[in-house]
Amino acid sequence: MSYITFAEYTQLGGTVVSESVFAKIDRQAERKLDYFTQDRLKTATTIVSEVKELLVEFIDRMYNLATVGMGGNVTAYSNGIESFSFAENQTDSLNAELYNLAIEYLPIELISACVEVE
């Protein structure tokens, strides 16, 4: 079961233009969300609006990174006797950003490993 439909996604302000692209990124976003929530949403009978709003953020950010990207890892070079600057690892940066969004949007019982849901 998908947590959000393409119609809900666009209604909530999602920016991915095609339904086929949405379907692919939605699966990836839901896998990340399941990881962050320790699969607690898989057994939910109702998906709360915060989850859908969060998935819009996830999908848009994942889509933008995939289409726009950030170029290579070297961001600057100087040859006044060698000097390099490197970009932060894009995958690690995106994962941290998505996790921080999940913490911001979702109730603690979905995110915390210390809370057991009955």
Buried (B, 14 or more C-beta within 10 A) or exposed (E): EEBBEBEBBBEBEBEBEEEEBBEBBBEBBBEBBBEBBBEBBEEBEEBBEBBBBBBBBBBBBBBEBEEEEEEEEEEEEEEEEEEEEEEEEEEEEBBEBBBEBBEEBBEEEBBBEEEEEE
